[in-house]
Amino acid sequence: MRKWLLLASIIVLFFAFIERLTKYLGDIPDPSQLSNYTPSLTSKIYDINGELIAELFTEKRTVVPLSEIPKDMINAIIAIEDTRFFRHWGIDPYRIIGAFVSNIKAGTVVEGGSTITQQLSKVIFLSRRKTLARKIKEVILAIQLERDYSKYEILEMYLNQIYFGNGAYGVATAAKVYFGKNVSDLTLEECALLAGLPRAPSMYSPFKNPEKTIQRRAVVLARMRDVGFITDEQKKEAEEKNIVISPPHIATKIAPHFIDNIRQTLESKYGSILYQGGLEIYTTLDKKIQKSAEKIFERQLLEFDQLSKSTVNVEGALLCLDVKTGGIHAEVAGRNFQSSQFNRAFQAKRQPGSAFKVFVYTAAIENGFTPTSIIDDSPLTYYNTGRDWELFSNTTDFSDVQDKNLLNKLLEKDNEAIENNKPNERVLWQPQNYSEKFHGLVLLRKALEHSLNICAIKVTDKIGPTTVAYYAKQIGIDSPLTETISLALGSSDVTLKEMTSAFGCLANSGIKTTPYSIVKVLDNKGRVLEEFFPEEKDVLSIQTAFLMTNLLRGVIEHGTGVYARQLKRPAAGKTGTTNDCQDAWFVGYTPQLVCGIWVGYDDHRTLGKKMTGGRLACPIWTELMREALRGQPVIDFATPSNITYAKIDPQTGLLALGNPKGTYLEAFLSGTEPKEFSFGKGVAVVKKVEDEAEPQVLTGLTESTTRAVPVLPVIRLDSEGGF
C-alpha cells in the first residue's frame, strides 16, 4: 500500500513540477493549434530601387489523411527519424543516450536525439536559436502531444506539417514540388528520397545537390532494410532507380535564375524561415534593365530560330554588372527556367574564342608592348611536341625546313590523323585568320581590332602562355587554363560570369570586383540580419587598364564589333567566335555598365556559317545597353595620369609628319610613345635610340622553348578577323 502511495505522490509531484516549470518559462502553445497551424508570413525580394520582384512563401498545403499516404512513405520516415516511435512516450531516453555516445565518439554532432513528436513540436517555434528554455518547452509540448493525441494522429500531423525544402510543407506538397505527382502515387525510391530531406532540406535538395540526394536516399533505404520494412532485393532495386524530378516553381515573373540562386543561397542559412519568416531581401537587380534584357534576348534568339529552321532552340546567356561594385543588374541564364534550371551565365563552360585575346594583349601591354608595336601577320606552322605546340616553319609550304626526313614523318602522321578523323592526334597546326588572308606587318592595335589569329599566337609565343594565363587569372578567370600556345585563341573553357567580371576589371581601372546579388537581409521587424558589400581587389595598373580600354574602343569603332557603334556612346568590347561557329560572344562596357553575351547550342552544334559574335551577340549587347543607359548621362572613360597621347601614322606606327590619311591620336604609357617621325609608306623598323625601349618587331619566332603542359587541348580555331 505504501509503495502505491509513494508512486502516486511522485506522479503528483512530477506534474506539479511540470505545471510550475511551464508558468516559469512562459506560455506553452496549446497542442491543439498544431492541427491548424499554417505559416502566415511571406518573404519579399526587392530590386536595387526597392521595387518588389518576387515573393517566397509556403505553398498552400494539402492536408491528407494517413490512409492516403503510402506505407513506404510512413515506414521511411519512421526508419530514418524515429525507429522506436510506437514504443516511447514523446521522449526516447534510449535514443538520447545513443545519440550522445555517437556524437562523443565522432567528436561532432552526427546524430540527433529528437523524436518525431519533438520535431512536430518545433514547428510552432519560428526561432532557430538552440536555447535551453526552448528545448525544455519542446520536451513539455512533446509530452502533452502524446497525452492528447494518438500515435497515428501525431504521425499524420507530422507528415502534413514538416518542412521538406523548396517551400514544401507537408508530404503532399513535397510530392508535387519534387515529382509533380499525388502523394498516393509515390514509389519506394521517391518515398526514401523525401524521407531523407527534413534532416537538412537545403543540403540534400535534388535541385541543388543531386549527388548528396542519392547518398542520403541510400542511407534511408539501408535503414528501412535494417529494421525489416523492405527486403534486400527491394533496397537494391530502388537504389538503381534514377532521380526524375520536376523543375522547381519560382513565384516570379522576371529573373527566375537570379531569384533561384538567391533562394538556394539563403535557404542554406535560414531554412524554413526563408518561406515563413517574413524576411525582406534587397538585391542588386535593376528591374528595368532585367525586363529589357529578357525582352531583347528572347526576341533576337527567336528570330534566329525562325531563320535557322533548326529542330532545337538556340540557347544563350546575358550578364550585366555595375562596373564599380560588381552588383548584378540583369541576368538571363537560359530561355526557359521551367524546362531547364541550368544556369548558363554561371555554370556553362564554353570556349571564348577571340574574346580571350583581351588577356593576350593585356599581358603584352604589361610586358613591353605598346599599341603601335609591330607584329608580323604571316603564315607559319607549329608541330606537336607532346607537351606544347612549337614553331616548325615560318611558312605553310615548308620551304624553310631543312630536315626533310622529319618533315615527311610529321606529314605522314598528320595525314593519318586526318584520314582517320582523329583531330586530337594531329601533329601539325597551321593557324589561319578568318579571312584566310595574311596582312604582313601590322600594328598591335589593328591586330586586336580585326582579331587576327596569327598575331595573337605570335604575341603569346613571345611572352609565354604562362604569362597570358597569369593575367587572365589576375583579372577574373577562375577556371583552369591550359598553358599552351593555343590559349591565344581561347582554347580553354570559361564561364560568362568570369569573362564579364574580367572585362569589368578593365572598365574599373584595374580594380577587380566580385559579382554579387544580395545587398541585405532584414527580419520581419526590420532588423538587419546580414549585409553585403562590394569585394574589391587592385590587380592591374590603372594605366594598363586604360590602354586596353582605348584599344578595345577601336574594336567597336573600326573592327569586328562595329555594330556596337550604334550605341553612340563611349564603349569598349571584344567579339569572340569558336571553330565552326559553335559559340558567339560579345563582352563590352561603358564607364557605368559591363555586359557579356553568349549564344550557342547546349550540344555544341554549329550556329551556322558566318554566325559570329559580331553578327549574333553584339546586336543583343547593343540594344540592351541602349535601353539600360537610356536617360543616363553620356560619360567618357577618364584618362589617368602618366598617359601621353601622340599623333600616329597608321601605316608605320610612328609619329605622323603633317597629316597623312588616317592619322589618329594614340594613347601610350608616358615614355613609351614613338620618338621618330614617319617619312614614307609601309611599316618602318625603327632602330634603337637612347632611353627608348626597342620596338617589338616579330617577324617569325625561331626560338624553341619547352613548356611542361601535360595535356594538349582540342584546338578550335577562332572564326573571326580579317579586314
C-alpha positions in Angstrom: 0.0 0.0 0.0 2.8 2.3 0.9 4.5 1.7 -2.5 1.4 2.8 -4.3 1.1 5.8 -2.2 4.7 6.7 -2.8 4.3 6.2 -6.6 1.2 8.3 -6.6 3.0 11.0 -4.7 5.9 11.0 -7.2 3.4 11.3 -10.1 1.6 14.2 -8.4 4.9 16.0 -7.7 6.1 15.4 -11.2 3.0 17.0 -12.8 3.1 19.8 -10.2 6.8 20.4 -11.2 5.9 20.5 -14.9 3.0 22.9 -14.2 5.2 25.3 -12.2 8.0 25.0 -14.8 5.5 25.8 -17.5 4.5 29.0 -15.7 8.1 29.9 -15.1 9.1 29.5 -18.7 6.1 31.4 -20.0 3.3 30.4 -22.2 3.5 26.9 -23.8 1.4 26.8 -27.1 -1.8 24.8 -27.0 -1.1 21.5 -28.8 -4.5 21.7 -30.4 -3.1 24.6 -32.5 -0.8 22.3 -34.4 -3.6 20.7 -36.5 -4.5 24.1 -37.8 -1.0 25.6 -37.9 -0.1 27.5 -41.1 2.9 29.8 -41.7 1.5 33.2 -42.5 4.4 35.5 -43.3 5.8 35.9 -46.9 9.4 36.8 -47.6 9.8 39.5 -50.2 12.6 40.2 -52.6 13.3 43.7 -53.9 15.4 45.1 -56.6 18.1 47.8 -56.2 15.4 50.6 -56.3 13.2 49.0 -53.7 10.7 47.5 -56.2 9.2 44.2 -55.4 10.4 41.5 -57.8 9.5 38.2 -56.2 7.9 36.5 -53.1 8.9 33.4 -51.3 6.2 31.7 -49.3 4.8 28.4 -48.3 2.6 27.0 -50.9 -1.0 26.3 -49.7 -0.5 22.9 -48.2 -2.8 19.9 -49.0 -3.6 18.0 -45.8 -4.0 14.4 -46.5 -5.2 11.6 -44.1 -2.7 9.0 -43.1 -4.7 6.4 -45.1 -3.7 8.2 -48.4 0.0 8.3 -47.6 1.9 5.3 -49.0 3.0 2.7 -46.4 6.6 3.1 -47.8 6.5 6.8 -47.0 5.4 6.2 -43.4 8.0 3.5 -42.9 10.8 5.5 -44.5 10.1 8.4 -42.1 9.9 6.2 -39.1 13.1 4.3 -40.1 15.3 7.3 -40.6 13.8 9.7 -38.0 12.4 7.6 -35.0 12.6 3.8 -35.1 11.1 3.5 -31.6 8.2 5.9 -32.4 5.5 3.5 -31.3 7.3 2.5 -28.1 8.1 5.8 -26.4 6.0 8.5 -24.7 7.2 11.5 -26.7 10.8 11.4 -25.3 13.1 8.5 -26.1 15.8 8.1 -23.4 17.5 5.3 -25.3 17.7 7.5 -28.5 19.1 10.4 -26.5 21.8 8.3 -24.8 22.7 6.6 -28.1 23.0 9.9 -29.9 25.1 11.3 -27.1 27.5 8.3 -27.3 27.7 8.5 -31.1 28.5 12.3 -31.0 31.2 11.8 -28.4 32.8 9.1 -30.5 32.7 11.2 -33.6 33.8 14.4 -31.9 30.9 16.3 -33.6 27.2 16.2 -33.9 26.4 13.2 -36.2 23.1 12.1 -34.7 20.1 13.8 -33.1 18.1 12.6 -30.2 14.7 14.2 -31.0 11.7 12.0 -31.6 9.1 12.6 -34.3 6.9 14.0 -31.6 9.6 16.5 -30.5 10.2 17.5 -34.2 6.5 18.2 -34.6 6.5 20.4 -31.5 9.3 22.5 -33.1 7.2 23.8 -36.0 5.4 26.2 -33.7 8.7 27.9 -32.9 9.9 30.3 -35.6 13.1 30.9 -33.7 16.0 28.6 -34.7 18.1 29.5 -31.6 19.1 26.4 -29.7 18.4 27.6 -26.1 17.8 25.6 -23.0 14.4 27.2 -22.5 13.3 26.3 -26.0 14.4 22.7 -25.6 12.5 22.4 -22.3 9.4 23.8 -23.9 9.9 21.3 -26.8 10.0 18.4 -24.3 7.0 19.6 -22.4 5.0 20.1 -25.6 6.0 16.6 -26.8 4.7 15.0 -23.6 1.4 17.0 -23.9 1.1 15.9 -27.6 1.5 12.2 -26.6 -1.1 12.8 -23.9 -3.7 14.4 -26.1 -3.2 12.6 -29.4 -2.8 9.0 -30.6 0.4 7.9 -32.3 -1.4 7.8 -35.7 -2.7 11.3 -35.2 0.8 12.6 -34.3 2.2 10.8 -37.4 -0.4 12.3 -39.6 0.2 15.8 -38.3 3.9 15.4 -38.7 3.7 14.3 -42.3 1.4 17.2 -43.1 3.5 19.8 -41.3 7.1 19.0 -41.6 9.3 21.0 -44.0 10.8 19.2 -47.0 12.7 22.2 -48.5 12.0 24.4 -51.5 8.9 25.9 -49.8 7.2 22.5 -49.5 5.5 21.9 -46.1 3.9 18.5 -45.8 4.4 15.3 -47.8 1.6 16.1 -50.2 3.1 19.4 -51.2 6.6 17.8 -51.4 5.3 15.2 -53.8 4.0 17.9 -56.1 7.1 20.1 -55.8 9.7 17.4 -56.3 7.9 14.9 -58.5 4.8 16.6 -59.9 2.5 13.8 -58.7 0.0 13.0 -56.0 1.4 11.6 -52.7 -0.5 8.3 -53.2 1.4 7.7 -56.4 4.9 7.9 -54.8 7.2 4.9 -55.4 9.6 3.4 -52.9 12.6 5.3 -54.1 10.7 8.5 -54.1 9.5 8.0 -50.6 13.0 7.3 -49.5 14.2 10.5 -51.1 11.6 12.6 -49.4 12.2 11.0 -46.1 15.8 12.0 -46.2 15.1 15.7 -46.7 13.8 17.0 -43.4 17.1 16.5 -41.6 18.8 19.1 -43.9 16.5 20.2 -46.8 19.0 22.5 -48.5 21.9 20.1 -48.2 20.0 17.2 -49.6 18.0 19.1 -52.2 17.9 17.2 -55.6 17.7 20.6 -57.3 20.9 21.7 -55.7 23.0 18.7 -54.7 21.8 15.6 -56.6 24.8 13.5 -55.6 24.2 14.1 -51.9 20.5 13.4 -52.5 21.4 9.9 -53.9 23.7 9.3 -51.0 21.0 10.3 -48.5 18.4 8.1 -50.2 20.7 5.2 -49.9 21.0 5.8 -46.2 17.2 5.8 -45.8 16.8 2.6 -47.9 19.5 0.9 -45.9 17.8 1.8 -42.6 14.5 0.6 -43.9 16.1 -2.7 -44.8 17.8 -3.0 -41.4 14.6 -2.6 -39.5 12.7 -5.0 -41.7 10.5 -2.6 -43.7 11.9 -3.7 -47.1 13.9 -6.7 -48.3 17.5 -6.5 -49.6 16.2 -7.0 -53.1 13.8 -4.1 -52.8 16.6 -1.9 -51.5 19.0 -2.8 -54.4 16.2 -2.2 -57.0 15.3 1.2 -55.5 19.0 2.3 -55.3 19.4 1.6 -59.0 16.5 3.9 -60.0 17.4 7.4 -61.4 16.1 10.5 -59.8 13.4 12.1 -62.0 12.3 15.4 -60.6 10.1 18.2 -61.8 11.5 21.7 -62.1 11.2 23.9 -59.0 8.4 26.6 -59.1 9.6 30.1 -58.7 6.9 32.7 -57.9 8.3 35.4 -60.0 7.6 36.9 -63.4 11.2 38.0 -64.0 14.8 36.9 -63.4 13.9 33.3 -62.4 17.5 32.1 -62.4 18.6 35.1 -60.4 15.9 34.6 -57.9 16.5 30.8 -57.6 20.2 31.4 -56.9 19.2 33.8 -54.1 16.7 31.3 -52.8 19.3 28.5 -52.7 21.9 30.7 -51.1 19.6 31.9 -48.3 17.8 28.6 -47.7 21.1 27.0 -46.6 21.3 29.8 -43.9 17.7 30.3 -42.8 15.9 27.1 -43.7 12.1 27.3 -43.4 12.3 30.9 -42.1 13.0 31.9 -45.7 9.5 30.9 -46.7 7.5 31.7 -43.5 9.5 34.3 -41.6 8.6 37.4 -43.5 12.2 38.3 -44.5 12.9 41.3 -46.7 15.7 40.7 -49.1 17.2 43.6 -51.1 19.2 42.7 -54.2 21.4 44.4 -56.8 19.0 43.6 -59.7 17.6 46.5 -61.7 14.1 45.6 -62.6 14.0 48.0 -65.6 17.3 46.6 -67.1 16.2 43.0 -66.4 12.9 43.4 -68.2 14.7 44.9 -71.2 17.3 42.1 -71.1 14.7 39.4 -71.1 12.6 41.0 -73.9 15.5 41.8 -76.2 17.3 38.4 -75.6 14.2 36.3 -76.3 13.2 38.3 -79.4 16.6 38.1 -81.0 17.1 34.4 -80.3 13.5 33.7 -81.5 14.3 35.5 -84.8 17.5 33.4 -85.1 15.5 30.2 -84.5 13.0 31.1 -87.2 15.8 31.8 -89.7 17.8 28.7 -88.9 14.9 26.2 -89.1 16.8 24.1 -86.6 14.8 21.5 -84.7 16.5 22.7 -81.4 16.1 26.1 -80.0 19.3 28.1 -79.6 20.4 28.9 -76.1 22.4 31.7 -74.5 23.1 33.9 -71.5 23.4 37.5 -70.6 25.0 39.1 -67.6 25.1 42.8 -66.8 27.1 44.2 -63.9 27.7 47.5 -62.3 31.3 48.5 -63.2 32.1 50.0 -59.8 30.5 47.4 -57.5 30.1 44.2 -59.4 26.4 44.2 -58.5 24.3 42.1 -60.9 21.8 44.4 -62.6 20.5 41.8 -65.1 20.9 38.1 -65.5 19.4 35.8 -68.2 20.8 32.3 -67.8 18.6 30.5 -70.3 15.5 30.9 -72.3 13.1 28.8 -70.2 13.6 28.2 -66.5 10.8 25.7 -66.2 12.3 23.5 -68.8 16.0 24.0 -67.7 17.3 25.3 -64.5 20.9 25.1 -65.7 22.5 28.5 -65.2 24.4 29.2 -68.4 25.8 32.5 -67.1 27.4 30.9 -64.0 27.7 27.2 -64.8 28.2 26.7 -68.6 31.8 26.4 -69.5 32.5 27.3 -73.2 35.5 28.3 -75.2 35.6 32.1 -75.6 37.4 32.3 -78.9 38.8 35.7 -79.8 37.2 37.2 -76.7 40.1 35.7 -74.8 42.6 37.9 -76.8 41.9 40.6 -74.3 44.1 38.7 -71.9 46.8 38.2 -74.5 47.1 41.9 -75.2 46.7 42.9 -71.5 49.7 40.7 -70.7 51.6 42.2 -73.7 51.0 45.8 -72.7 52.2 44.9 -69.2 55.4 43.3 -70.7 56.8 45.9 -73.0 54.4 46.0 -75.9 52.7 49.3 -77.0 49.6 49.9 -79.1 51.9 50.6 -82.1 54.2 47.5 -81.6 54.6 45.8 -85.0 53.6 42.2 -85.4 54.1 40.1 -88.5 50.8 38.6 -89.7 52.4 36.0 -92.0 51.8 32.2 -92.3 53.6 29.7 -90.1 53.4 26.1 -89.0 53.6 24.5 -85.5 54.2 20.9 -84.5 53.1 19.0 -81.5 55.9 18.1 -79.2 53.6 16.1 -76.9 53.7 18.9 -74.3 53.1 22.0 -76.4 53.0 23.4 -79.9 56.4 24.6 -81.1 57.3 26.6 -84.2 58.3 24.3 -87.1 58.2 26.6 -90.1 57.7 30.3 -90.9 55.7 29.2 -93.9 52.9 26.8 -94.7 54.7 25.3 -97.7 57.7 24.2 -95.5 60.2 25.8 -97.9 62.4 26.8 -95.0 62.5 23.3 -93.4 66.0 21.7 -93.6 65.2 18.3 -92.1 63.1 16.7 -94.9 63.0 13.3 -93.2 61.4 14.8 -90.1 59.0 16.8 -92.3 57.9 13.6 -94.1 57.4 11.8 -90.9 55.3 14.6 -89.5 53.3 14.9 -92.7 52.6 11.2 -92.8 51.4 11.1 -89.2 49.3 14.2 -89.6 47.6 12.9 -92.8 46.9 9.6 -91.0 45.1 11.5 -88.2 43.1 13.4 -90.9 42.1 10.3 -92.7 41.0 8.5 -89.5 39.1 11.6 -88.4 41.1 12.0 -85.2 41.8 15.7 -84.8 43.3 15.2 -81.4 46.1 13.2 -82.9 47.2 15.8 -85.5 50.8 16.8 -85.1 50.9 19.9 -87.4 49.0 23.1 -86.9 48.7 25.9 -89.5 46.6 28.6 -87.8 44.6 30.8 -90.2 42.9 34.2 -90.0 39.1 34.2 -90.6 39.6 35.8 -94.0 42.3 33.1 -94.8 44.5 36.1 -95.8 47.7 37.4 -94.3 48.5 41.1 -93.9 52.2 41.3 -93.3 53.4 43.8 -90.7 50.6 45.3 -88.7 50.2 47.4 -85.6 49.1 45.8 -82.4 46.0 48.0 -82.5 45.0 46.6 -85.9 45.7 43.1 -84.8 43.3 43.4 -81.9 40.6 45.4 -83.8 40.4 42.9 -86.6 41.0 39.8 -84.4 44.0 38.5 -86.3 44.7 35.0 -85.0 48.3 34.8 -86.2 49.3 38.0 -84.4 47.7 36.7 -81.1 49.6 33.4 -81.4 52.9 35.1 -82.1 52.4 37.5 -79.1 51.5 34.6 -76.9 54.6 32.7 -78.0 56.8 35.7 -77.4 55.6 36.5 -73.8 54.7 32.9 -73.0 51.3 31.2 -72.4 52.0 31.1 -68.7 52.2 34.9 -68.6 48.9 35.2 -70.5 47.2 32.7 -68.1 48.6 34.6 -65.1 47.0 37.9 -66.2 43.7 36.1 -67.1 43.5 34.7 -63.6 44.5 38.0 -62.1 41.7 40.0 -63.6 38.8 37.5 -63.4 39.2 33.9 -64.8 38.9 31.2 -62.1 38.5 28.2 -64.4 41.6 26.1 -65.2 43.6 27.3 -68.2 45.8 25.1 -70.4 49.0 26.9 -70.7 49.8 26.2 -74.4 50.1 28.4 -77.5 46.5 27.6 -78.4 45.4 29.5 -75.3 45.8 32.6 -77.5 42.7 31.6 -79.4 40.6 30.8 -76.4 41.0 27.1 -76.3 40.2 26.8 -72.5 36.6 26.7 -71.3 35.4 29.6 -69.2 32.1 31.0 -67.9 30.2 34.1 -68.9 30.4 35.4 -65.4 34.2 35.1 -65.5 34.5 36.9 -68.8 32.1 39.7 -67.8 33.8 40.2 -64.5 37.3 40.3 -66.2 36.2 43.0 -68.7 34.7 44.9 -65.7 38.1 45.0 -64.2 39.4 46.9 -67.2 36.5 49.2 -67.1 37.1 49.8 -63.4 40.7 51.0 -63.8 42.3 47.7 -62.9 40.2 47.0 -59.7 38.5 43.6 -59.8 35.1 43.3 -58.1 33.3 40.0 -57.4 29.9 39.8 -58.9 27.2 39.7 -56.2 23.4 39.7 -55.9 22.3 40.3 -52.3 22.6 43.8 -50.6 21.0 43.0 -47.3 18.5 40.7 -45.5 16.1 42.0 -42.9 13.8 40.1 -40.5 10.1 40.8 -40.2 10.8 43.6 -37.7 13.1 45.4 -40.0 16.3 44.4 -38.2 19.4 43.7 -40.4 20.3 40.0 -40.3 23.2 40.4 -42.7 24.6 42.9 -45.2 26.8 42.5 -48.2 29.4 45.0 -49.6 31.4 45.0 -52.9 34.6 42.9 -52.8 37.4 44.9 -54.4 41.0 44.0 -55.2 43.5 46.1 -57.1 45.0 43.7 -59.6 46.2 45.7 -62.6 47.8 49.1 -63.1 45.3 51.9 -63.9 47.4 52.8 -67.0 47.3 49.3 -68.5 43.5 49.1 -67.9 43.1 52.4 -69.7 45.3 51.5 -72.6 43.3 48.2 -73.1 40.1 50.2 -72.9 41.4 52.6 -75.5 42.4 49.6 -77.7 39.0 47.9 -77.2 37.2 51.1 -78.2 38.8 50.5 -81.6 37.2 47.1 -81.9 33.8 48.9 -81.8 34.9 51.9 -83.9 36.8 50.1 -86.7 36.8 46.3 -86.0 34.7 43.2 -85.5 32.4 44.9 -83.0 31.5 47.7 -85.3 27.7 47.0 -84.9 28.0 48.5 -81.4 28.8 51.9 -82.8 25.0 52.3 -83.0 25.1 52.8 -79.2 26.6 56.3 -79.9 28.3 56.3 -76.5 32.0 55.8 -75.5 32.2 52.0 -75.3 34.8 49.2 -75.5 34.4 45.5 -76.1 35.5 42.3 -77.9 33.8 39.7 -80.0 34.5 36.0 -79.9 33.6 33.0 -82.0 34.9 29.4 -81.9 35.5 26.9 -84.6 32.5 26.0 -86.8 30.7 28.9 -85.2 29.7 26.9 -82.1 29.9 29.8 -79.7 29.2 33.5 -80.3 30.4 36.1 -77.7 30.4 39.8 -77.2 31.6 41.3 -73.9 31.7 45.1 -73.7 31.4 48.0 -71.3 30.8 51.7 -70.8 32.0 53.7 -67.8 28.8 52.6 -66.0 28.0 49.1 -67.0 29.7 45.9 -68.3 27.7 43.3 -70.1 28.5 39.9 -71.5 26.5 37.9 -74.1 27.0 34.3 -75.1 24.9 32.5 -77.8 25.2 28.8 -78.7 23.6 25.4 -78.6 23.9 23.2 -75.5 25.1 20.3 -77.6 27.8 22.4 -79.3 26.3 22.1 -82.8 27.2 24.9 -85.2 25.2 28.1 -85.2 25.7 28.3 -89.0 28.1 29.7 -91.5 29.4 33.2 -90.6 27.3 33.3 -87.4 30.0 35.1 -85.4 30.0 37.0 -82.2 29.8 40.2 -84.2 26.7 39.0 -86.0 24.8 37.3 -83.2 25.9 38.5 -79.7 27.0 42.1 -80.5 23.4 43.3 -81.6 21.9 41.9 -78.4 24.5 43.8 -76.4 24.0 47.0 -78.3 20.2 47.0 -78.0 20.3 46.2 -74.3 22.9 48.8 -73.4 20.9 51.4 -75.3 17.9 50.6 -73.1 19.8 50.2 -69.9 21.6 53.6 -70.3 18.6 55.5 -71.7 18.3 58.8 -69.8 21.7 58.3 -68.2 24.4 61.0 -68.9 27.0 60.2 -71.6 30.3 59.7 -69.8 33.7 59.1 -71.3 36.5 57.0 -69.9 38.7 59.2 -67.7 42.4 59.4 -68.7 44.7 58.6 -65.7 48.0 60.2 -65.0 51.2 59.1 -66.7 49.4 58.7 -70.1 50.7 60.5 -73.2 48.8 61.0 -76.5 50.7 61.1 -79.8 49.5 61.6 -83.4 50.3 58.4 -85.2 50.7 57.5 -88.8 48.7 54.2 -89.1 50.9 52.9 -91.9 54.1 53.0 -89.9 53.1 53.3 -86.2 55.5 56.3 -86.0 54.7 59.9 -85.2 52.7 61.4 -88.1 54.5 64.1 -90.1 52.0 66.5 -91.4 48.5 65.0 -91.7 48.6 61.8 -93.7 45.4 59.8 -94.3 44.1 58.0 -91.3 46.2 59.9 -88.8 44.9 59.3 -85.3 45.7 60.0 -81.6 47.1 57.0 -79.8 47.5 56.7 -76.0 50.8 55.5 -74.5 52.3 54.9 -71.1 54.4 58.0 -70.8 57.9 57.4 -72.1 56.9 54.5 -74.5 55.5 56.7 -77.3 57.4 56.7 -80.6 60.3 59.2 -80.9 60.7 59.3 -84.6 58.5 60.6 -87.5 57.3 58.7 -90.4 58.8 59.6 -93.8 57.5 57.0 -96.1 55.0 54.3 -96.8 54.9 51.0 -95.1 55.9 49.9 -91.7 59.4 51.1 -90.7 61.6 49.0 -88.4 62.9 51.6 -86.0 66.5 51.4 -84.7 67.0 51.6 -81.0 67.6 55.1 -79.7 68.9 56.3 -76.4 66.5 55.9 -73.4 63.9 54.2 -75.6 62.8 50.6 -75.5 63.4 48.7 -78.7 60.1 48.4 -80.6 58.6 44.9 -80.8 59.1 43.6 -84.3 58.0 40.0 -84.6 59.0 38.5 -88.0 58.6 34.8 -87.2 59.8 33.4 -84.0 62.5 30.8 -84.3 63.4 30.3 -80.7 62.3 26.9 -79.4 61.0 26.8 -75.9 59.8 24.0 -73.7 56.8 24.2 -71.5 55.6 21.4 -69.3 51.9 21.0 -70.2 50.6 17.5 -69.6 47.5 17.7 -71.8 47.0 19.4 -75.1 43.6 20.8 -75.8 41.4 20.3 -78.8 42.2 23.4 -80.9 39.1 25.2 -82.1 40.4 27.9 -84.4 38.8 31.3 -84.0 36.3 32.2 -86.7 36.9 35.9 -86.7 39.3 38.5 -88.0 40.2 39.9 -91.4 39.9 43.4 -92.7 
